[in-house]
Amino acid sequence: MFFYISRFLCWLPLAIIYPTKVIGRKNLPKGKAILTANHTSNLDPILLLANTHEKKYTLAKKELFKNKLYSAILKSYGAVSIDRAGTDITAIKTSLKILNKGKKLIIFPEGTRNKSEDVSKMGEAKTGTAMIAIKSKTPVVPVWFSRRPKAFTKTIIKIGEPFELSEFYGQKLTEDVLKKATDIIVKKMEELR
């Protein structure tokens, strides 16, 4: 309930300060999905959550959860703590549970913000997104932020058509298999540029 009330109260000021146009909102499927987006700024998950209607969960670095109040707010918005230093089994299990309940999960495959001046190119994508998508047999929805959000300048978020990594279902998830699946995810995202 907190999510919907705060989203309602924050939407107008956020829309004024960070005007955002979403193209392809109709591509969001009903039920479970993994939204994979390029990561240009700390505002990316906020703008994506504020400009799409259904509550979504998102992976967030564990460092953001140190402050108890901030941690409580993040959790109320569906943030899941992840340790980026290695393979975080707890975060993976939590992600799979979320998807098994038919919910949507936002993942930034780069694992961190792209600090490059040229945000039209992605940084190196980690293979965790592909692994979660394959293990849970979940459709992947590519998302692309046209620019790093800037006050009073329109940001365009493009949402592509969902696809599945079904050719990898049932395979042993070796590093090579996960790399191939990750390359497909990145290609679908970059097609939205």
C-alpha positions as a printed NumPy array, in Angstrom:
array([[  0.   ,   0.   ,   0.   ],
       [  2.884,   2.373,   0.867],
       [  4.234,   1.823,  -2.669],
       [  1.003,   2.956,  -4.362],
       [  0.416,   5.962,  -2.065],
       [  3.99 ,   7.239,  -2.309],
       [  4.035,   6.578,  -6.067],
       [  0.878,   8.691,  -6.414],
       [  2.346,  11.537,  -4.293],
       [  5.747,  11.491,  -6.013],
       [  4.561,  11.072,  -9.591],
       [  3.696,  14.727, -10.349],
       [  6.873,  16.363,  -8.965],
       [  8.97 ,  13.638, -10.596],
       [  7.148,  14.124, -13.925],
       [  7.796,  17.875, -13.778],
       [ 11.466,  17.668, -12.801],
       [ 12.327,  14.57 , -14.855],
       [  9.866,  14.477, -17.779],
       [  9.817,  10.966, -19.211],
       [  8.195,   9.456, -22.276],
       [  7.698,   5.692, -22.38 ],
       [  7.52 ,   4.063, -25.8  ],
       [  6.253,   0.488, -25.993],
       [  4.493,   0.22 , -22.628],
       [  2.077,  -2.212, -24.321],
       [  4.994,  -4.671, -24.659],
       [  4.932,  -5.369, -20.921],
       [  3.36 ,  -8.822, -20.629],
       [  0.879,  -9.886, -17.978],
       [  2.487, -12.03 , -15.289],
       [  6.145, -12.663, -14.72 ],
       [  8.893, -10.983, -16.716],
       [ 12.45 ,  -9.759, -16.324],
       [ 12.944,  -6.176, -17.491],
       [ 16.572,  -5.697, -18.532],
       [ 17.676,  -2.07 , -18.814],
       [ 20.864,  -0.18 , -19.504],
       [ 22.022,   1.644, -16.369],
       [ 22.795,   5.322, -16.843],
       [ 22.003,   6.782, -13.395],
       [ 20.619,   6.129,  -9.905],
       [ 17.287,   7.502, -11.187],
       [ 16.802,   4.675, -13.712],
       [ 14.829,   2.314, -11.44 ],
       [ 12.801,   5.218, -10.003],
       [ 11.789,   6.509, -13.443],
       [ 10.973,   3.009, -14.659],
       [  8.841,   2.276, -11.583],
       [  7.111,   5.679, -11.686],
       [  6.255,   5.497, -15.384],
       [  4.865,   1.971, -15.518],
       [  1.802,   0.984, -13.528],
       [  2.386,  -2.381, -11.906],
       [  4.668,  -2.859,  -8.888],
       [  7.996,  -4.356,  -9.865],
       [ 10.967,  -5.654,  -7.922],
       [ 14.531,  -4.615,  -8.621],
       [ 17.996,  -5.786,  -7.652],
       [ 19.97 ,  -3.113,  -5.768],
       [ 23.526,  -3.135,  -4.434],
       [ 23.754,  -4.115,  -0.765],
       [ 25.534,  -0.86 ,   0.124],
       [ 22.227,   0.99 ,  -0.311],
       [ 20.704,  -0.985,   2.578],
       [ 23.134,   0.158,   5.328],
       [ 20.817,   2.889,   6.646],
       [ 17.776,   1.279,   8.344],
       [ 15.253,   3.936,   7.251],
       [ 16.505,   4.008,   3.659],
       [ 16.595,   0.199,   3.661],
       [ 12.943,   0.042,   4.787],
       [ 11.905,   2.467,   2.022],
       [ 13.844,   0.502,  -0.611],
       [ 12.281,  -2.783,   0.5  ],
       [  8.779,  -1.257,   0.392],
       [  9.48 ,  -0.408,  -3.257],
       [ 10.516,  -3.986,  -3.979],
       [ 14.301,  -3.584,  -3.868],
       [ 16.249,  -6.801,  -3.304],
       [ 19.757,  -6.506,  -1.845],
       [ 22.525,  -8.064,  -3.918],
       [ 26.224,  -8.426,  -3.156],
       [ 27.964,  -7.557,  -6.42 ],
       [ 31.339,  -8.849,  -5.22 ],
       [ 30.52 , -12.465,  -6.067],
       [ 27.673, -14.876,  -6.698],
       [ 24.94 , -13.879,  -4.249],
       [ 22.942, -17.107,  -3.823],
       [ 20.377, -15.442,  -1.522],
       [ 19.605, -12.72 ,  -4.105],
       [ 19.307, -15.352,  -6.85 ],
       [ 16.897, -17.452,  -4.742],
       [ 14.845, -14.353,  -3.879],
       [ 14.707, -13.382,  -7.579],
       [ 13.498, -16.864,  -8.53 ],
       [ 10.81 , -16.736,  -5.8  ],
       [  9.589, -13.339,  -7.072],
       [  9.325, -14.662, -10.621],
       [  7.673, -17.908,  -9.495],
       [  4.934, -15.758,  -7.901],
       [  4.25 , -14.222, -11.323],
       [  5.852, -10.839, -10.539],
       [  8.157,  -8.628, -12.592],
       [ 11.833,  -8.081, -11.807],
       [ 14.042,  -5.232, -13.066],
       [ 17.694,  -6.145, -13.595],
       [ 20.486,  -3.968, -14.923],
       [ 22.768,  -6.54 , -16.628],
       [ 25.799,  -4.238, -16.431],
       [ 25.606,  -4.579, -12.642],
       [ 26.564,  -0.94 , -12.109],
       [ 25.962,   2.47 , -13.625],
       [ 27.593,   3.23 , -16.96 ],
       [ 29.741,   6.257, -16.12 ],
       [ 30.921,   6.718, -19.702],
       [ 30.053,   9.967, -21.49 ],
       [ 28.594,   7.857, -24.309],
       [ 25.571,   6.062, -22.791],
       [ 24.581,   4.743, -26.221],
       [ 26.997,   1.872, -25.601],
       [ 26.558,  -0.605, -22.766],
       [ 29.296,  -1.619, -20.404],
       [ 30.119,  -5.298, -20.   ],
       [ 27.022,  -7.315, -19.076],
       [ 27.159,  -9.914, -16.31 ],
       [ 25.678, -13.376, -16.934],
       [ 23.389, -13.448, -13.857],
       [ 20.378, -12.07 , -15.739],
       [ 20.55 , -14.849, -18.319],
       [ 20.94 , -17.481, -15.609],
       [ 17.844, -16.246, -13.721],
       [ 15.805, -15.993, -16.944],
       [ 16.743, -19.522, -18.028],
       [ 16.301, -21.163, -14.607],
       [ 12.869, -19.548, -14.126],
       [ 11.827, -19.857, -17.806],
       [ 10.805, -16.21 , -17.712],
       [ 10.267, -13.852, -20.668],
       [ 12.855, -11.072, -20.933],
       [ 11.703,  -7.543, -21.814],
       [ 14.491,  -5.307, -23.153],
       [ 14.421,  -1.683, -21.954],
       [ 16.576,   1.217, -23.134],
       [ 17.118,   4.641, -21.516],
       [ 17.834,   7.129, -24.305],
       [ 19.97 ,   9.334, -22.089],
       [ 21.177,   9.879, -18.565],
       [ 18.211,  11.544, -16.786],
       [ 18.712,  15.284, -16.412],
       [ 16.416,  17.776, -14.67 ],
       [ 13.87 ,  19.442, -16.954],
       [ 15.072,  17.48 , -19.994],
       [ 12.918,  14.719, -21.469],
       [ 14.161,  11.163, -21.097],
       [ 12.793,   8.501, -23.402],
       [ 12.432,   4.934, -22.148],
       [ 11.906,   2.349, -24.877],
       [ 10.355,  -0.994, -23.959],
       [ 10.887,  -3.748, -26.516],
       [  8.955,  -6.908, -27.224],
       [  9.39 ,  -9.782, -24.764],
       [ 11.441, -12.799, -25.824],
       [ 12.466, -16.063, -24.207],
       [ 15.818, -17.814, -24.008],
       [ 14.026, -21.107, -24.628],
       [ 16.86 , -22.508, -26.757],
       [ 18.865, -22.728, -23.514],
       [ 16.173, -24.378, -21.363],
       [ 17.321, -27.753, -20.079],
       [ 20.976, -27.129, -20.96 ],
       [ 23.767, -27.237, -18.415],
       [ 24.419, -23.589, -17.593],
       [ 28.128, -23.423, -18.329],
       [ 29.909, -20.075, -18.593],
       [ 29.858, -20.446, -22.395],
       [ 26.082, -21.064, -22.502],
       [ 25.411, -18.122, -20.164],
       [ 27.683, -15.865, -22.246],
       [ 25.752, -16.751, -25.434],
       [ 22.421, -16.094, -23.698],
       [ 23.731, -12.791, -22.289],
       [ 24.864, -11.714, -25.761],
       [ 21.282, -12.237, -27.001],
       [ 19.898, -10.087, -24.163],
       [ 22.39 ,  -7.279, -24.891],
       [ 21.67 ,  -7.423, -28.636],
       [ 17.911,  -7.102, -28.032],
       [ 18.506,  -4.151, -25.709],
       [ 20.863,  -2.372, -28.096],
       [ 18.351,  -2.774, -30.948],
       [ 16.172,  -0.255, -29.064],
       [ 18.774,   2.537, -29.242]])
